[in-house]
Amino acid sequence: MSVVITTPTRGGRSANPADHPYTSDFAGLISRVREAGLLARQSAYYTRIIVALSVVMLVTIGAMVWIGASWWQVALAPVMAIVFTQFAFLAHEMAHKQVFEKGTTNDRGGKILANLVVGISYSWWMNKHSRHHANPNTVGKDPDIESDVIVFQEEHASKTKGLQRAITKRQGWLFFPLLTLEGLNLHVQGFKRAFSKEPLQGRASEITMLLVRHGLLFALVFLVMPWGVALVFLGTQLAVFGVYMGASFAPNHKGMPIIPRGEKVDFLRRQVLTSRNIRGGRMMDVFMGGLNYQVEHHLFPNMPRPSLAKAAAMVKDYCKEHSISYTETTLWRSYGTVVAYLNRVGLQARDPFDCPAPQMMGR
């Protein structure tokens, strides 16, 4: 459902976003953040994470070989999926120039992690994610709310047909099961982008890295496992990877206000009112790779992960001073909100002559 974002009046003047200069209120906040030194790079922190993840991956591969041909090898598939997802978080942070001082070093590291380690096209993801950051939850501008298997806008749900319509009707309940296919989708989209006719800088290196990554993974799995075990291992790894990725990104914006096409909203409110933070402390920081501070991440995309918690306290106070709604909840409540929102959108795909009462009464 599209929502026109407005905020209460303040100090006798209108606080409608359209009445504010685009960055005036944000200027005061960014000044506080800079004075606190929260934008300084923390390369040592990220180096420790990269080393730790690399060690876990090597141990996992070693365990696959040590266990030998056995169905017990499949138990290592979720571990590999988790490590790949954690590397994806790091590629995301490098893309935002959070890790190293030099932008070129961040970009190079992000390409290597995304393409060669995770197996996702860095250029495809950068194009999509940059447009999302510029206009989160904005109709016609944010690719993350465009219809795909899941439909995020009510007006689109009413136009679905066939299998798509059947899925849309129940998409809230089907959301997490469908995420088991998201890992495969991310890899497919990467290859489609790399081999597309669209202009792509460094196409040869990206294709090479993607082919090498997938080739090495398949070679490893089929060399140390019987083909049946290998297929189940790959399927499990892809399913867990997809669910973990989707479960980390979905709580951030789904179910938050959608900005109608053409609506003018200043930068501070555009980012804060369409984003949701997840409580949980340091364990949640690790689980979600810093994405649990989505409000701060959108306001300061190049802020390192360790600084986000301190920034959150400052942003929360600043929003209170300026009467701006700041959303923060638990992970499970956010999932509930996402499911409820998707089901509400899916209602538009139902036949208006369908009566839900028999199902509700167990008939």
N, C-alpha and C positions, 0 to 999 in steps of 0.2 A: 504494500500500500504506500503510495507516495505521500509524503508529509512535508508541508511547508514549515521550515525550521524558523521558529521565532523564540525570543527570550523575553522575560519580563522587562518592564521599563525600569530605568535606573536614574536616580538623581533628577527626575522630572523630564527626562528626554527619552525618546523611543529607543528601544534596544533591539529592534528588528535588524537582522544582519544587513539588510539592504541599506540601512541608514548609516552604516559604519564604513569608514575608509577600509580598504582591503586588509591592511596590515597594522593599523594604528594600535589596537589593543595587543596584538602579538608582539609589537616592538618592546613593550614594557616587560613582557615575560622573557623574551630571548635575552634581554639585558641582564636579568637576574641569573639566568642559567649560565651565561658566559662568565659573569663575575664569580660564580661558584666553581668555575673550571670544569664543568660537567661535559664539555665537548672535547676535552683532551683525549687523544688516542691512548689505548692501553694494550699495546702490542704484546707485552709479556703475558697478560691474562689469556689472550687468544692463542699464543704459542703453547701454553700449558694445555689448553683444550685440544689443540691439533695433535700434540704429542700423545695425550691420553687416548684420544679416539683412534689414532693410528696403532697404538699398542693393543687396544681392545680388538681392532680388526685383524691384526696379525695373529693374536692369540686365538681368535675365532677360526681363522683359516687353518692354523695349526691343529686345533681341536678337530676340525673336519677330517683332516688327514689321519690324525691319531686314532679317532674312533673307528675309521675304516668303513667298509661297505655295511651299513646298518641303517635302519629306520631312525635310530637315535640321532643321526646327523640332521634330521629335519628340525630337531629341537634347537639347533643353532640358527635356523632361518630368521626367527624373530630378533635375535641378537644382531645379526647382520643388517636387518631392516632398520633397527633403532639407530645403529651407527651411521648408516646411510642418511637417515633423516637428520641426525645431528650434524653431519657434514653439510647437508642442504641448508641448515640454519646458518652455518658459517659462511657458505657461499652467498647467502642473502645479506649477511652483515658486511661482507667484502664488497658486494655490489653497492651498498650504501656508504662505502668509504669509511667504515667504522673501525677497521682493524689496523691498517698501516698508515703512516704519515703521507706517503705518496699515493695519489689517486691511481697512477699506472700500476703500482704494485698490488693495490686492492683489486683492480680490474683483472690483472693477470692471474692472481690467486683465485678470484671468483670463477674465472673461466675454467681453470684446472679442476677445482673442486666440483663445479656443476657438471661439466662435460665428462671429464676423465674419471672422477670418483663416483658421483651420484648417477650420472647417465642422463642428465636433463640438459637441453639446449640452453646455454647461458643467454644467448641473444634473444631467443623466444621469450624466456622468462623476463628479461630486462625490459623488453618492449611492453609486455603485458603489465608488469608490476609498476613501471614508471607511470603509465596512464592511470592506474588505480590510485597511486599516491597523490597524483595531481588533483583528482576529482573522486574521492571515495563516495560510494553509494549515490552517485550522480547519474541520473538517467541519460543515456546516450553518450556518456563519457567514461564510465567505469566499466571495463570489460568483465570485472568480477560479478556483476549483477546481470550480465547478458544471459539469455536462455541457452542452456545446453541440455544435458539429461535432466538436471534440476532447473526449475523455473523460479526466478526470484521476484518477478513482478506480476501482479494480479492481471493486468491487461494482456500479458503474454500467455498466462495460464488458460484464459478463456479461448485462445486461438489454437490450442494444441489438438492433435488428432491421433487416432490409432493407438499404438503402443505408448507413444509419448504422453497421450492424455491419460492412459491407464496408470502410468507411473506418477504423473503430476497429481492425480487425485489422492495418492497415498504417499507423496514424496517426503513428508516429514518423518514418517515411520521407516521409509526406505532409505533415508539419507545415509545412515552409518553403514548398512549393508552395501550400499552402492559405492561407498568409499573403498571397498576392497578392490575395486577396479580402477581406482584413481592412480595407483602406481603405474599400471600398464599405460593408462592414458597419458601420463606425464612423459613417459619414454617415447610413446608414439608421436606426441606433439613435438617433441624435440627433433625427431628424425624428419617429420613433415616440414618443420621450419628450416632445417639444415639443407634439405634437398629441394626446397621451394624455389620459384623463380624470382622471389622478392630480393631486393638488394640486401646483401649480408656481408659485412666486413669480416675477414678472417674465416670465410666459409670452409676452406680446405682444412684449416687446423681444427675447426669445430667438428667437421665430419670425421676426421681422423681420430680425434679423441673419443667421440661417441662410439665409433666402430671398435677401437682398441678396448675401451671399457667393457662393452658388452661381449666382445670376443673373449677377453680374459675371464670374465665371470662364467660364461658358458663352458669354456675349456676347463676351468677349475672344477666346476660342479660335476660335469660329465666324466672327468678323469678320476675323481675320487669317490663317485657314487654310481650305483646301478642306475640305468636310465629311468626306472620308475621312481626311485627315491629322488633322483635329480629333478624330475618334473614336479614332484610334490614340494620339494625344497624351494624351487624357484617360484612356484605358485604361492606358497606360504610367505616367502620373503616379499613378493610384490603386494600381497594383500595387507600384510602388517605395515609395510611402508606407506601404502595408500591411506590406510586408516589413520596412522600416526600423523602424516602430513595434513590430512583433512581435519583431524581432530584438533590440530594446533592452529590452523588458520581460520576455521569456521567460526569460532566464538567471537572473533574480533569485530565483525561488522554485521553479520546476518541478524536480522531482527531489529536493527537500529534504524532510525529515520532515513528515508530515501529522499534525496533532493530532486524535485521535479526539473525537467528540462527547462533551461533558461532562467531558473531561479538564481539570483545573485546572493551569495553568502560569503562573508569575509573569511579569511584564511583560518583564524583561530577557531571560530565556531564550526566551520566546515569540517575541520579535523576532529575537534572534540566531540561534537554532537553526533557524529556518525560512527564513533569508535567506542569500544568497550574494553575495560581492563579486567583482568582475572586475578583474584586474590590467591595467596598460597605461599608467599615467602620464597626462600632460596630454592626449595625443591621445585616449585613451579617455574622459577627462572630457568632451571636446568631442563625441565620437561618440555617447556615451550620455547626454549632458545631466546628468551627475552620478549617473545611476542605477547606475553601476558601483560606487558605495558604498552598496549597498542596506541593509546592516546598519546603518550610521550613519543613513541616511535614515529607517529605521523607528524607530530609537531617538530621533532628534531631527528630526521631520518639518519643523520650521520653520527648520532650519539652512541657511544659504546655501550654494550649490554650492562657492565657493572655500574654505570651511572644512572640507569633508568629509574631505580628505586628512589634515589634522592630527588631526581627530577619530578617524580610522581607526587611527592609531598609538596613540592613547590607549585606544581601545576594545579593540584587540588585546591590549595589555598588561593591561588590567583583566580581560578574559576569561581570560587565562592565570593571573592571580592567583586567580581564582575557579573555575578548572577547568571553564570553559565552552568548548565546541567552537566555533571561529571559522572559517568556511569562506571561502576565497579561492582563485580559480583563474584560468586564462586564458579568454579569450572562446571560443576554439575548443573547449577542453575542456568548457566549460559547455554549449555547443551539443551536444556529444557526449553529455553526461549527460542533457540534455533529451530527445534522440532515443531514447536507450536506455531512459529511464524511460517514455516514452509507448509504446514498443514492448512493454515489460514489462506495462504496464496493458492494452494491446491484446490480449495473449495470452488474457485472460479472455473475449474475444469469439470465440475460435476454437472450432471444433467439437472436442470432446474426442476424437473418433475420427479427426481429421485427423492424418496422419503427415507431419512436416516432412522426414523423411529423403530422399525422392525429390528434393525441391527442392534440398536441400543437396548432393546427389550429382550435380545437373545433369541428372536424368532427367525 
